[in-house]
């Protein structure tokens, strides 16, 4: 067993209906709140109405800042300009991964006099200080796992676009409150793409060159929960809170495993495609996951790592099969078949639906990282993956 290390994770409160205890939790931070959320789903929900009634009854003062897309430098800087002169006691993000990332970044940048862009990885060499306003993450989708990580993804879309992280160990949320009932306010299309993002994170961190025994255990357990819930939620039973709980738990695990083992080529594509086009992160992951792993498995043949990596693919594939005693080749093939079927069953869009075109494929591949991938794909392999999902 090789040596490894693990990052700390936030304090966790998990369970249906747990949003109701938030006012009591907030008392220890203070009465001034900055609530970061999306513009529609949560604010229009009964849970929001009840929360705001309780906050009023307990004499909290709060301001709402809304984010309806993956956060940009301007989004974070604008929020900081509004609230730096009257600092909140705590920042609370209630929403999907973009909202949680925005809240995480705002809580950090409120303690800085500089623009966010000065601290982004790959754009600046200046390390953030790690100072922040206390931060609570409350995810309303089961996807990015940002409630368990130390980074916030900041984006700019266009010709000179980027996806970069504001990262520091101290930016891990002070508390993650996961209430699966909050997922009930979101459409099944979002559930599908968010869920495939979580699934991608689990499988990529399991197959990562940086994986370790702890992340292996968590990732396989998360994949099992995805298998038991995601397709059933989207196609049959979207209001089933038990199934929603399984997906919420899987997403939480995916945040822990990605933070400790890293991600692979699919998320490399998500960064490069997402920087060039206005396309949801989960759509890129869901659309490319099956095809990327199909080609990676094929490229393993005849390599020195074939037996080792085939066993790992097979371990994931066994989760989807009721047959016992089959070969590693059989279970690996089962995994790819399941990924292909899920892509269809969940109606994951093709990339061309968001404007991705063949003329940009070489540029996309040039900017796509293979970091932590167990198979180093060639340029031709990566172009083939993209072409097959246009």
C-alpha positions as CSV (number, residue, x, y, z in Angstrom):
1,X,0.0,0.0,0.0
2,X,1.4,3.3,-1.0
3,X,1.4,6.3,1.4
4,X,-1.4,8.8,1.1
5,X,-3.0,11.8,2.8
6,X,-6.5,13.0,3.3
7,X,-7.9,16.5,3.4
8,X,-10.3,17.5,6.2
9,X,-14.0,17.6,5.4
10,X,-16.7,20.0,6.8
11,X,-18.9,19.2,9.7
12,X,-21.9,17.5,8.2
13,X,-25.6,17.5,9.0
14,X,-27.5,15.2,6.7
15,X,-31.2,14.3,6.5
16,X,-34.6,15.1,5.1
17,X,-36.1,18.2,6.7
18,X,-32.8,19.3,8.3
19,X,-33.1,22.8,6.8
20,X,-35.5,23.5,9.6
21,X,-32.7,23.5,12.2
22,X,-30.6,26.1,10.3
23,X,-31.8,29.1,12.4
24,X,-30.6,27.4,15.5
25,X,-27.2,26.6,13.9
26,X,-26.8,30.2,12.8
27,X,-27.2,31.6,16.3
28,X,-23.6,30.8,17.1
29,X,-22.3,32.9,14.2
30,X,-24.3,36.0,14.7
31,X,-27.5,37.7,13.4
32,X,-26.2,39.3,10.1
33,X,-26.5,36.8,7.2
34,X,-25.6,37.0,3.6
35,X,-27.7,34.3,1.8
36,X,-26.4,33.4,-1.7
37,X,-28.9,31.5,-3.8
38,X,-30.3,31.0,-7.3
39,X,-32.9,33.3,-8.8
40,X,-35.9,30.9,-8.9
41,X,-36.1,27.3,-7.7
42,X,-35.2,27.7,-4.0
43,X,-36.7,31.2,-3.6
44,X,-40.0,30.1,-4.9
45,X,-40.2,27.0,-2.7
46,X,-42.2,26.4,0.4
47,X,-38.9,25.5,2.2
48,X,-37.6,29.1,1.5
49,X,-40.9,30.7,2.8
50,X,-40.7,28.7,6.0
51,X,-37.0,29.4,6.5
52,X,-37.4,33.2,6.0
53,X,-40.4,33.2,8.5
54,X,-38.2,31.4,11.1
55,X,-35.3,33.8,10.5
56,X,-37.7,36.8,10.9
57,X,-39.2,35.3,14.1
58,X,-35.7,34.9,15.5
59,X,-34.6,38.4,14.6
60,X,-32.0,37.7,12.0
61,X,-31.0,40.4,9.5
62,X,-30.2,39.0,6.1
63,X,-29.5,40.0,2.5
64,X,-30.0,37.8,-0.5
65,X,-27.5,37.8,-3.4
66,X,-28.5,35.7,-6.4
67,X,-26.4,33.8,-9.0
68,X,-28.1,32.1,-12.0
69,X,-25.0,30.8,-13.8
70,X,-21.5,29.5,-13.1
71,X,-19.9,32.4,-11.1
72,X,-17.6,34.8,-12.9
73,X,-15.0,37.1,-11.5
74,X,-17.4,40.0,-11.9
75,X,-20.1,38.2,-9.9
76,X,-17.8,37.7,-7.0
77,X,-16.2,41.1,-7.1
78,X,-19.7,42.8,-7.4
79,X,-20.9,40.9,-4.3
80,X,-17.8,41.9,-2.4
81,X,-18.1,45.5,-3.3
82,X,-21.7,45.5,-2.0
83,X,-21.1,43.8,1.3
84,X,-17.5,44.4,2.4
85,X,-18.4,47.7,4.2
86,X,-20.9,45.8,6.4
87,X,-19.5,42.3,6.8
88,X,-22.0,39.5,7.4
89,X,-21.4,37.2,10.4
90,X,-21.8,34.2,8.1
91,X,-22.3,33.5,4.4
92,X,-24.9,30.8,3.6
93,X,-25.1,29.4,0.1
94,X,-28.3,27.5,-0.7
95,X,-28.4,26.2,-4.3
96,X,-26.6,24.1,-6.9
97,X,-22.9,23.7,-7.4
98,X,-22.6,27.2,-9.0
99,X,-24.3,28.8,-6.0
100,X,-22.1,27.0,-3.5
101,X,-19.0,27.9,-5.4
102,X,-20.2,31.5,-5.5
103,X,-20.9,31.6,-1.8
104,X,-17.5,30.0,-1.0
105,X,-15.7,32.5,-3.1
106,X,-17.6,35.5,-1.7
107,X,-16.9,34.4,1.9
108,X,-13.2,34.3,1.0
109,X,-13.0,37.5,-1.0
110,X,-14.9,39.6,1.5
111,X,-11.6,39.4,3.5
112,X,-9.5,40.7,0.6
113,X,-9.1,44.1,-1.0
114,X,-8.0,42.6,-4.3
115,X,-10.1,41.3,-7.3
116,X,-10.8,37.6,-7.3
117,X,-8.8,37.2,-10.6
118,X,-5.6,37.9,-8.7
119,X,-5.9,34.6,-6.8
120,X,-7.1,32.2,-9.5
121,X,-5.0,29.1,-10.3
122,X,-3.3,29.2,-13.6
123,X,-4.1,32.9,-14.0
124,X,-2.2,34.4,-11.1
125,X,0.8,33.2,-9.0
126,X,-0.5,34.9,-5.9
127,X,-1.7,32.5,-3.2
128,X,-4.9,33.4,-1.3
129,X,-4.5,34.1,2.4
130,X,-7.1,31.6,3.5
131,X,-9.0,34.3,5.5
132,X,-12.8,34.1,5.1
133,X,-16.1,34.9,6.6
134,X,-17.6,31.7,8.1
135,X,-19.3,29.8,5.4
136,X,-22.2,27.2,5.4
137,X,-23.0,25.2,2.2
138,X,-26.5,23.9,1.6
139,X,-26.7,22.1,-1.7
140,X,-30.0,21.8,-3.5
141,X,-28.8,19.5,-6.2
142,X,-26.8,16.3,-6.2
143,X,-23.9,17.0,-8.4
144,X,-20.6,18.9,-7.9
145,X,-19.9,17.9,-4.3
146,X,-18.7,21.5,-3.7
147,X,-20.1,21.3,-0.2
148,X,-17.1,19.0,0.6
149,X,-14.3,20.7,-1.2
150,X,-11.8,23.6,-0.7
151,X,-12.1,25.2,-4.1
152,X,-14.6,27.4,-5.9
153,X,-14.7,27.2,-9.7
154,X,-14.8,30.6,-11.4
155,X,-15.6,30.9,-15.1
156,X,-15.3,33.1,-18.1
157,X,-17.0,32.0,-21.3
158,X,-15.7,32.9,-24.8
159,X,-12.7,33.1,-27.0
160,X,-10.4,33.9,-24.1
161,X,-12.5,32.0,-21.6
162,X,-11.3,29.9,-18.6
163,X,-12.4,27.8,-15.8
164,X,-10.2,28.2,-12.8
165,X,-10.3,27.6,-9.1
166,X,-10.0,29.8,-6.0
167,X,-8.4,27.3,-3.7
168,X,-7.2,27.1,-0.1
169,X,-7.6,24.5,2.7
170,X,-9.5,27.1,4.8
171,X,-12.1,27.5,2.1
172,X,-13.6,24.2,3.0
173,X,-17.1,25.0,4.3
174,X,-17.4,25.3,8.1
175,X,-20.6,23.3,7.8
176,X,-22.4,21.3,5.1
177,X,-26.1,20.9,5.6
178,X,-27.6,18.4,3.2
179,X,-31.4,18.2,3.1
180,X,-32.5,15.9,0.2
181,X,-36.0,17.4,0.2
182,X,-34.5,20.5,-1.4
183,X,-33.9,18.5,-4.5
184,X,-37.6,18.2,-5.1
185,X,-37.8,21.8,-6.3
186,X,-35.6,21.1,-9.4
187,X,-36.6,19.6,-12.8
188,X,-35.5,16.1,-13.8
189,X,-33.3,17.4,-16.6
190,X,-31.1,19.1,-14.0
191,X,-31.2,16.1,-11.8
192,X,-30.0,14.0,-14.7
193,X,-27.0,16.2,-15.6
194,X,-26.1,16.9,-12.0
195,X,-26.2,13.2,-11.2
196,X,-24.0,12.3,-14.1
197,X,-21.5,14.9,-12.8
198,X,-21.4,13.2,-9.4
199,X,-21.1,9.8,-11.1
200,X,-18.2,11.1,-13.3
201,X,-16.4,12.4,-10.2
202,X,-16.8,9.1,-8.4
203,X,-15.6,7.0,-11.3
204,X,-12.8,9.3,-12.3
205,X,-11.5,9.6,-8.7
206,X,-11.7,5.8,-8.4
207,X,-9.7,5.3,-11.6
208,X,-7.3,8.2,-10.8
209,X,-3.6,7.7,-10.6
210,X,-3.8,9.5,-7.2
211,X,-6.5,7.1,-5.8
212,X,-6.0,5.6,-2.4
213,X,-7.7,2.9,-0.3
214,X,-10.0,5.4,1.5
215,X,-11.1,7.1,-1.7
216,X,-11.6,3.7,-3.4
217,X,-14.0,2.7,-0.6
218,X,-16.0,5.9,-0.7
219,X,-16.1,6.1,-4.5
220,X,-17.4,2.5,-5.0
221,X,-20.0,3.1,-2.3
222,X,-21.1,6.4,-4.1
223,X,-21.3,4.6,-7.4
224,X,-23.6,2.0,-5.8
225,X,-25.9,4.7,-4.5
226,X,-26.0,6.3,-8.0
227,X,-26.9,2.9,-9.5
228,X,-29.8,2.5,-7.0
229,X,-31.3,5.9,-7.5
230,X,-30.4,8.2,-10.5
231,X,-32.3,6.6,-13.4
232,X,-35.3,5.8,-11.1
233,X,-35.5,9.4,-9.9
234,X,-35.4,10.8,-13.4
235,X,-37.7,8.3,-15.2
236,X,-40.0,6.9,-12.5
237,X,-40.1,8.5,-9.1
238,X,-38.8,12.1,-8.9
239,X,-40.4,12.8,-5.5
240,X,-39.0,9.8,-3.7
241,X,-37.0,11.3,-0.9
242,X,-35.2,8.1,-0.1
243,X,-33.8,7.9,-3.7
244,X,-33.0,11.6,-3.5
245,X,-31.1,10.9,-0.3
246,X,-29.0,8.3,-2.0
247,X,-28.0,10.7,-4.7
248,X,-27.3,13.5,-2.2
249,X,-25.1,11.1,-0.3
250,X,-23.3,10.0,-3.5
251,X,-22.6,13.6,-4.5
252,X,-21.2,14.3,-1.0
253,X,-18.9,11.3,-1.4
254,X,-17.9,12.5,-4.9
255,X,-16.7,15.8,-3.4
256,X,-14.6,14.0,-0.8
257,X,-13.0,11.6,-3.4
258,X,-12.3,14.3,-6.0
259,X,-10.7,16.5,-3.3
260,X,-8.3,13.7,-2.3
261,X,-7.8,11.7,-5.5
262,X,-8.3,14.2,-8.3
263,X,-10.3,13.9,-11.5
264,X,-9.5,12.8,-15.1
265,X,-10.1,13.5,-18.8
266,X,-13.9,14.0,-18.7
267,X,-13.4,16.9,-16.3
268,X,-10.6,18.1,-18.4
269,X,-13.0,18.3,-21.3
270,X,-15.6,20.0,-19.0
271,X,-13.1,22.8,-18.3
272,X,-12.0,23.3,-21.9
273,X,-15.5,23.0,-23.5
274,X,-17.1,25.1,-20.7
275,X,-14.6,27.9,-21.2
276,X,-15.4,28.2,-24.9
277,X,-19.2,27.6,-24.8
278,X,-22.1,28.5,-22.5
279,X,-22.8,24.9,-21.6
280,X,-23.7,23.4,-18.2
281,X,-20.9,21.5,-16.6
282,X,-23.0,18.5,-15.9
283,X,-24.0,18.3,-19.6
284,X,-20.4,18.0,-20.7
285,X,-19.7,15.3,-18.1
286,X,-22.8,13.3,-18.8
287,X,-22.4,13.6,-22.5
288,X,-18.7,12.5,-22.6
289,X,-18.5,10.0,-19.7
290,X,-19.5,6.8,-21.6
291,X,-17.5,7.6,-24.7
292,X,-14.3,8.6,-22.8
293,X,-14.3,5.5,-20.7
294,X,-15.1,3.2,-23.7
295,X,-12.1,4.5,-25.6
296,X,-9.8,4.4,-22.5
297,X,-10.8,0.8,-21.8
298,X,-10.0,-0.1,-25.4
299,X,-6.6,1.7,-25.2
300,X,-5.6,-0.4,-22.2
301,X,-5.2,-3.5,-24.3
302,X,-1.6,-4.6,-24.5
303,X,-0.3,-2.0,-22.0
304,X,1.7,-2.8,-18.9
305,X,-1.1,-1.5,-16.7
306,X,-3.8,-3.5,-18.5
307,X,-4.4,-6.2,-15.8
308,X,-4.4,-3.7,-12.9
309,X,-6.7,-1.1,-14.5
310,X,-9.0,-3.8,-15.9
311,X,-9.5,-5.1,-12.3
312,X,-10.4,-1.6,-11.2
313,X,-12.9,-1.1,-14.1
314,X,-14.3,-4.5,-13.3
315,X,-14.8,-3.6,-9.6
316,X,-17.0,-0.7,-10.7
317,X,-18.8,-2.8,-13.3
318,X,-19.7,-5.5,-10.7
319,X,-22.0,-2.9,-9.0
320,X,-24.2,-3.0,-12.1
321,X,-24.4,-6.8,-12.6
322,X,-26.3,-9.5,-10.8
323,X,-24.0,-12.2,-12.3
324,X,-21.3,-13.6,-10.1
325,X,-18.0,-15.2,-11.0
326,X,-17.5,-13.6,-14.4
327,X,-14.2,-12.3,-15.8
328,X,-12.8,-8.8,-15.3
329,X,-13.3,-8.3,-19.0
330,X,-17.0,-9.1,-18.7
331,X,-17.6,-6.7,-15.8
332,X,-15.6,-3.9,-17.5
333,X,-17.8,-4.3,-20.5
334,X,-20.9,-4.2,-18.3
335,X,-19.7,-0.8,-16.9
336,X,-19.4,0.7,-20.4
337,X,-22.8,-0.7,-21.5
338,X,-24.3,0.8,-18.4
339,X,-22.8,4.2,-19.0
340,X,-24.0,4.1,-22.6
341,X,-27.5,3.1,-21.5
342,X,-27.6,5.8,-18.8
343,X,-26.7,8.5,-21.3
344,X,-29.7,7.5,-23.3
345,X,-32.1,6.8,-20.4
346,X,-31.3,10.2,-18.9
347,X,-31.6,12.0,-22.2
348,X,-28.2,13.7,-21.9
349,X,-27.9,16.2,-24.7
350,X,-25.3,16.1,-27.5
351,X,-22.7,18.8,-27.4
352,X,-23.9,20.4,-30.7
353,X,-27.1,21.3,-28.9
354,X,-25.1,24.0,-27.1
355,X,-23.2,25.1,-30.2
356,X,-20.1,23.0,-30.0
357,X,-18.8,22.5,-33.6
358,X,-16.2,20.4,-35.3
359,X,-14.1,23.5,-36.2
360,X,-13.2,24.0,-32.5
361,X,-12.3,20.4,-31.6
362,X,-8.6,20.8,-31.9
363,X,-8.6,23.9,-29.8
364,X,-10.7,22.1,-27.2
365,X,-8.3,19.1,-27.1
366,X,-5.3,21.4,-26.9
367,X,-6.7,22.9,-23.7
368,X,-7.9,19.6,-22.2
369,X,-6.0,18.1,-19.3
370,X,-5.4,14.4,-19.0
371,X,-4.2,14.9,-15.4
372,X,-4.7,11.9,-13.1
373,X,-6.1,9.8,-16.0
374,X,-4.9,6.2,-15.9
375,X,-4.7,6.2,-19.7
376,X,-3.0,9.1,-21.5
377,X,-5.1,9.5,-24.5
378,X,-3.7,10.8,-27.8
379,X,-5.0,13.9,-29.6
380,X,-6.7,11.6,-32.1
381,X,-8.4,9.7,-29.3
382,X,-9.7,12.9,-27.7
383,X,-11.0,14.3,-31.0
384,X,-12.8,11.0,-31.6
385,X,-14.5,11.2,-28.3
386,X,-15.8,14.7,-29.0
387,X,-16.9,13.8,-32.6
388,X,-18.9,10.9,-31.3
389,X,-20.8,13.2,-29.0
390,X,-21.4,16.1,-31.4
